Amino acid sequence: MKPARLFFGLFLFLVTTSALAQNGLDGFLKPADSLNVGRRNGVIIAESVFAVGTYAALNQLWYADYDRSDFHFINDNAEWMQMDKVGHVFSTYHLSNQSANLFKWSGMSQRKSSIYGAATGFAFVSAIEIFDGFSQEWGASTGDLAANATGTLLFIGQELLWKEQRITPKFSFHKSPYASVRPDVLGSTMTEQIFKDYNGQTYWLSANVHSFFKQSKIIPKWLNVAFGYGATGMVTGENDPVNLVFLPEKGQLRQYYFSLDADLTKIRTNSHLLKTLFSVVNTIKIPAPTIEVNGHGDVKFRPLYF
């Protein structure tokens, strides 16, 4: 369950950013008008310390109880209905985006901050593959690296093409009945399940409508439409019922969603504190009426889905 480690790192990063916003003054949070070398160096040092601390924590929490091995690769592209790969895209995108925001805060130009942020996000997440590669339990994954690159490209591509983020990966979660079947893998508590139970996770691409129709005076600037992907019926990475006490009747099943959403970063405010908080919370898809189409072609309308 490697993406649980990605969520752990992303969660720490977002909490750190949010804590800075809550404890700092609004003037301090205001981006510098030109490059502030002290701020830039502070960002580099803070991100380096954060990375070292996160890797140390991951090593203790996830790797210490497993035997080491020679560095090796594995092919896990067929596992978990690719939900883990989508998780890599989500995590790398947001780490790149938030890192770029920090560099912008230091007064670095948009182009440079975007490049530095993208490089930082990709390097941070991809370095975890080194730990996996030397672990007998797991192994480095080329599929994970490709997903990391996709998340980074989704961020930097929009910055270079539009100079703004019009399409944002988002996340939502609902409790599934499958975690109780394998709590050691899918989580025994609600907090663990958010990180580990793919059955309850949904990943979204949330597109801001007004960004594509800037001349419109009717479309609210905050209005988004969102396209989601999820899967259910997974109690193991492979679609194999052998030796499983419980197997969902329909087996593993993909799910596709269409819904409405909001881009919180489009809400007008002069408060840099609120802007920072909106940026952090904007990683989460808001509950809204949703149309679901599953892999069997069944269509469902959900009045409120999260």
C-alpha positions, -999 to +999 in steps of 0.1 A: +000+000+000+027+025-010+003+055-017-004+055+021+031+068+025+025+094-002-006+106+016+015+107+049+040+130+033+014+152+016-006+154+048+024+166+067+033+192+041-003+206+040-005+207+077+028+225+079+016+251+053-017+255+072+000+259+105+023+286+091-008+304+078-026+302+111+004+314+132+019+340+109+008+376+103-011+384+071+017+407+061+042+380+065+022+357+042+020+383+015+043+373-014+073+395-019+072+419-049+107+409-060+131+382-051+137+381-013+169+360-010+163+354+027+128+340+021+140+319-009+168+304+012+144+299+041+121+280+017+149+258+005+161+251+040+126+244+053+117+220+025+151+202+030+144+198+067+108+187+060+120+161+035+147+147+058+122+145+087+095+129+065+119+102+052+131+095+087+095+091+099+086+069+069+116+047+075+106+042+111+069+037+105+069+017+073+103+001+066+119-006+100+099-039+105+108-054+071+140-070+058+163-051+035+173-064+001+193-055-030+178-026-049+152-040-073+122-031-094+087-046-094+058-044-119+027-035-099+008-018-127-021-042-126-027-040-089-056-022-071-073-012-103-046+015-107-060+035-078-025+036-063-011+052-095-038+079-095-028+086-059+008+092-071-005+117-096-026+135-070+002+137-044+029+148-068+007+175-083-001+190-050+034+188-036+046+205-068+019+232-066+024+240-029+062+241-033+058+265-062+035+287-040+062+289-014+088+300-040+063+326-053+059+338-017+097+344-017+093+367-047+106+343-073+091+348-108+061+326-117+081+307-143+110+300-120+089+292-090+068+268-112+100+250-124+115+248-089+082+237-074+077+209-100+112+197-096+109+196-058+075+178-059+088+151-083+120+146-064+103+144-031+078+117-041+102+098-063+128+095-036+104+072-018+110+046-046+146+043-033+133+031+001+109+007-017+137-005-040+158-016-010+129-032+009+122-069+005+085-063+011+081-039-018+103-027-047+108+004-068+081+008-095+085+023-129+047+027-130+049+048-098+077+069-114+055+074-145+026+085-124+048+109-105+059+124-138+023+127-148+014+147-117+043+170-122+036+175-159-001+183-150+011+211-128+040+226-148+021+221-181-008+244-170+016+269-156+035+272-189+004+270-211-021+291-192-001+307-163-027+294-139-041+261-127-075+255-145-076+217-138-070+205-102-067+169-089-089+165-058-097+138-033-128+125-015-135+096+008-164+075+021-162+046+044-165+012+026-175-022+039-143-039+028-119-025+053-133-048+080-124-078+059-086-070+059-081-043+085-043-050+085-041-039+049-071-015+044-070+001+079-086-006+112-096+030+121-112+057+101-079+076+098-061+046+085-088+038+061-087+073+045-050+066+037-052+029+029-087+018+017-089+023-020-125+012-020-135+044-003-112+068-022-123+088-052-099+109-072-111+138-093-100+162-120-119+194-112-120+219-140-128+256-134-154+266-160-149+303-160-112+299-168-121+285-202-148+312-208-132+343-193-155+367-212-186+352-196-203+374-170-228+347-161-206+318-150-194+321-114-156+323-112-156+296-085-177+270-104-160+238-113-171+206-130-154+174-118-147+140-133-139+113-108-125+078-108-128+051-081-130+014-077-146-010-053-146-047-044-109-047-037-097-068-007-064-076-024-043-060-051-050-087-076-085-097-088-079-132-075-103-149-050-079-176-040-076-180-002-099-151+005-126-155+031-147-128+015-150-119-021-175-092-034-202-107-055-193-086-086-156-087-080-135-056-086-153-029-103-143+005-117-164+036-111-166+069-130-182+100-117-195+134-129-202+161-104-201+198-096-174+214-075-159+247-063-125+262-068-119+279-034-088+298-047-112+318-070-130+333-040-120+370-038-103+380-006-076+405+004-065+382+033-034+363+025-042+341+055-075+330+038-058+326+005-033+302+020-060+282+038-081+281+006-052+267-013-047+239+012-084+230+015-088+231-023-072+196-025-105+182-013-136+178-035-167+192-019-198+170-015-223+175-043-249+157-064-231+132-086-238+108-115-220+075-112-214+050-141-197+017-131-178-008-152-209-028-159-226+002-174-250+008-145-259+044-139-267+058-105-276+093-093-263+102-058-279+133-043-248+139-022-215+121-028-182+124-012 
